[in-house]
Amino acid sequence: MRKARTLRGDGQAALTWNGDLRFEARAGDIMVPMDSTGDTGTSPTVLLLEALASCMAIDVVDILKKGRQELRAMRVHISGDRMPDPPRYFTDVHMSFDIEGDVEEAKAERAVQLSMDKYCSVFHTLRPDLVFTYEIAIADE
């Protein structure tokens, strides 16, 4: 049996196989069930979309708040198209930011661009040939 290596780095997680194509991922005390079929947990590819959406959403909220924008709510939708054959990577991803509050459109646009260009480490981990599009809708009620 091989000796276990000590992990280094900013991000760490451990996976435990639970039979079939199911795993349990743990990062500290947080557990995320994963299942290739999506029946008993989220599939790894959907987790990747969720990671991208949450990374960018966190950036956008943080940037808007620091810019003194009166953000009341935000919902992000994400979808992606994958290659038909292995290694079935994402070729296209589209995000929709639905923002509620007294938020200037130019500042929302800048927040998304800053996330893409500078801050979102998930985005910068993806393939450089990924076609990424987005739209922003702002409602101030």
C-alpha positions as CSV (number, residue, x, y, z in Angstrom):
1,M,0.0,0.0,0.0
2,R,1.2,3.5,-0.9
3,K,2.0,6.0,1.8
4,A,-0.6,8.8,2.0
5,R,0.8,12.2,1.0
6,T,0.3,15.3,3.0
7,L,-1.9,17.7,1.0
8,R,-0.8,21.3,0.6
9,G,-2.5,24.3,-0.9
10,D,-5.4,26.7,-0.4
11,G,-8.2,24.3,-1.2
12,Q,-8.6,20.8,0.2
13,A,-11.4,18.2,0.1
14,A,-11.7,14.5,0.6
15,L,-13.9,12.1,-1.4
16,T,-15.3,8.8,-0.1
17,W,-16.7,6.3,-2.6
18,N,-20.2,5.2,-1.6
19,G,-20.8,2.5,-4.3
20,D,-21.9,2.7,-7.9
21,L,-20.8,6.1,-9.2
22,R,-21.6,7.9,-5.9
23,F,-19.2,9.8,-3.7
24,E,-19.3,12.0,-0.6
25,A,-17.1,15.1,-0.7
26,R,-16.0,16.7,2.6
27,A,-14.3,20.0,3.1
28,G,-13.9,20.5,6.8
29,D,-17.3,19.8,8.4
30,I,-19.3,20.4,5.1
31,M,-20.5,17.3,3.2
32,V,-21.7,17.4,-0.5
33,P,-23.1,14.2,-2.0
34,M,-22.1,13.5,-5.6
35,D,-23.6,11.1,-8.1
36,S,-22.8,10.8,-11.8
37,T,-26.5,10.3,-12.5
38,G,-27.7,13.1,-10.3
39,D,-30.1,10.8,-8.5
40,T,-28.7,10.9,-4.9
41,G,-26.4,13.9,-5.3
42,T,-25.2,16.6,-7.7
43,S,-23.2,15.5,-10.7
44,P,-19.7,16.8,-10.9
45,T,-20.4,18.8,-14.0
46,V,-23.4,20.5,-12.4
47,L,-21.2,21.2,-9.3
48,L,-18.7,22.9,-11.6
49,L,-21.5,25.2,-13.0
50,E,-22.6,25.8,-9.4
51,A,-19.0,26.7,-8.4
52,L,-18.7,29.1,-11.3
53,A,-22.1,30.8,-10.6
54,S,-21.4,31.1,-6.9
55,C,-17.9,32.4,-7.3
56,M,-19.0,35.1,-9.7
57,A,-22.1,35.9,-7.6
58,I,-20.0,36.4,-4.5
59,D,-17.7,38.7,-6.5
60,V,-20.6,40.7,-7.9
61,V,-22.4,41.1,-4.6
62,D,-19.1,42.2,-2.9
63,I,-18.3,44.7,-5.6
64,L,-21.8,46.2,-5.7
65,K,-21.9,46.5,-1.9
66,K,-18.4,48.2,-1.8
67,G,-19.7,50.5,-4.6
68,R,-22.6,51.5,-2.3
69,Q,-25.2,50.0,-4.5
70,E,-28.5,49.2,-2.7
71,L,-28.7,45.5,-3.7
72,R,-31.8,43.8,-2.2
73,A,-31.7,40.4,-3.9
74,M,-29.9,38.6,-6.7
75,R,-30.6,35.3,-8.4
76,V,-28.2,33.8,-10.8
77,H,-29.1,31.2,-13.4
78,I,-26.4,29.2,-15.3
79,S,-26.5,26.7,-18.1
80,G,-23.8,25.1,-20.2
81,D,-23.4,23.0,-23.3
82,R,-20.9,20.1,-23.4
83,M,-19.0,18.2,-26.1
84,P,-21.0,15.2,-27.2
85,D,-18.0,12.8,-26.8
86,P,-15.4,12.4,-24.0
87,P,-13.9,14.3,-22.4
88,R,-17.4,16.1,-22.5
89,Y,-16.0,19.5,-21.3
90,F,-18.2,22.6,-21.4
91,T,-17.9,24.5,-24.7
92,D,-20.4,27.2,-23.9
93,V,-21.7,28.6,-20.6
94,H,-24.3,31.3,-20.1
95,M,-25.2,33.1,-16.9
96,S,-28.1,35.4,-16.2
97,F,-27.9,37.8,-13.2
98,D,-31.3,38.9,-12.0
99,I,-30.7,41.8,-9.6
100,E,-33.2,43.6,-7.5
101,G,-32.5,47.0,-5.9
102,D,-31.3,50.5,-6.6
103,V,-28.3,49.3,-8.7
104,E,-26.8,51.2,-11.6
105,E,-26.6,49.1,-14.7
106,A,-23.1,50.2,-15.5
107,K,-21.9,49.3,-12.0
108,A,-23.5,45.8,-12.3
109,E,-21.8,45.4,-15.7
110,R,-18.5,46.4,-14.2
111,A,-18.9,44.0,-11.3
112,V,-19.5,41.1,-13.7
113,Q,-16.5,42.1,-15.8
114,L,-14.2,42.5,-12.8
115,S,-15.3,39.0,-11.6
116,M,-14.4,37.5,-15.0
117,D,-11.3,39.5,-15.7
118,K,-9.7,39.5,-12.2
119,Y,-11.4,37.9,-9.2
120,C,-13.2,34.6,-10.0
121,S,-10.7,31.8,-9.6
122,V,-13.2,29.2,-10.8
123,F,-13.6,31.1,-14.1
124,H,-9.9,31.3,-14.5
125,T,-9.5,27.6,-13.9
126,L,-11.8,26.7,-16.9
127,R,-10.6,26.1,-20.5
128,P,-9.4,29.2,-22.2
129,D,-11.6,28.3,-25.3
130,L,-14.8,28.3,-23.3
131,V,-17.4,30.6,-24.8
132,F,-18.9,32.5,-21.9
133,T,-21.9,34.8,-22.2
134,Y,-24.0,36.6,-19.7
135,E,-26.9,39.0,-19.3
136,I,-28.0,41.3,-16.5
137,A,-31.5,42.3,-15.6
138,I,-32.2,44.9,-12.9
139,A,-35.5,45.5,-11.3
140,D,-36.0,48.3,-8.8
141,E,-39.3,47.9,-7.1
